[in-house]
Amino acid sequence: MKRREFITLLGGAAVAWPVAARAQQVSVPVVGFVRSTSAADSTHLVTAFRQGLKEAGFVEGQNVAVEYRWADNQFDRLPALVADVLRWPVVAIVGNFNSALAAKAATTTVPIVFTTGGDPISDGLVSSLNRPGGNVTGINFLGGVLGAKRLDLLRQIAPKTATIGVLVNPNRADTEAERRDVQAAAQAIGQQLIILDVRSDRDLEMAFSTFVQRGVGALFVGGGAFMSSNRELLVALAARHALPAIYSTREPVLAGGLMSYGSSIPDAVRQAGIYTGRILKGEKPGELPVMRSTKFDFVINLKAAKALGLEFNPQMLSLADELVE
C-alpha cells in the first residue's frame, strides 16, 4: 500500500470511528440525571435511582444510558447543565426541585421527572397533581411539614430544654412551610424557639455563637441541600457545644449527629426511577399523577447519645428504623 493511500485510509477511519461510537451510544435511550447538589452527596441517590430503573425493567449500561450532571450547590450552573444533557439528546430529565425548574424552563417536549419536598403546584412545576399535563411529573415527599414530629422527638430526648434553636436555609423552596410548621407546633406546646437563617459556613458559626449566648439547649436543623452539604460542620458544631440535634435526613446521623426524622429521599428517587422507566416504555408524563412518597426514616446514633450523656428510652429505640453505633 502506498503511503498516500495509507494516510487516506487512516483519516477515513478517524472520521468513521466517532460516528460508529455515537451510533452505539444512541442505540439505547439516554436519560439526563441533573441535581443541584454534588456527586459526593448523592451516591446513595444514584443507587436508589438505578434500583427504580431496574424495577421498571431498565439496567444502566444494558438497555439505558444515564448522563449525570452536578451543580455542586451553585444554582446558576443548572441552565447550562440542562442545556448540556439536552444536546445528547436525552429522552428524559430527572432532577430535584431546582434542576427540574431549570429543565422546565429549557424544554416543553422532553419529559421531566422531579423529586421535591415542596408544593409542586405553588412552586410552578405542575398545574395539577392528578393530571399534571405538559411534559412534567414526579414524586412529592413531605419536606416542610414534619416540624411538629421532629420537635416532639427532640423534646423527648431533651425534655428540660427551655429554648430550642432552629436553623433554616431561606434559599430553599419549602423553607417557609417548614418555618410555619415548627412555629405552630412550638406555640401549641409553649416551646420557645430561636430561628436563624443560614446561607454559608460563616452563618453557621455565627448562629451557634448566638445560640450559646441565648441559652439554647437543643437544636432543630431544617432540610435542604445546604444543610446536607454542610452536615459535617453542623455535626461538629453541635458536638462542640453539646447540643442534642435532630436533622431531616439520615446522612448527618451517619456523620456523627444525634438523630434524624424525615421523608426517605432515596425512596422518592427510587420512585422517580420507576416513573422514568414507565416514560421510556411510552407513557406520557402529563398523564402520570404526581406520586406522594410516604416512607419515613427515624435514625438514632447511639454513640452520639452516649457522648452527650443522653439515653433513649426503649419506646423511642423501638420506633427507630436504624440504630447507628
Order of alpha helices (4+ residues) and beta strands (2+ residues): alpha-beta-alpha-beta-alpha-beta-alpha-beta-beta-alpha-beta-alpha-beta-alpha-beta-alpha-alpha-beta-alpha-beta-alpha-beta-beta-alpha-alpha-beta
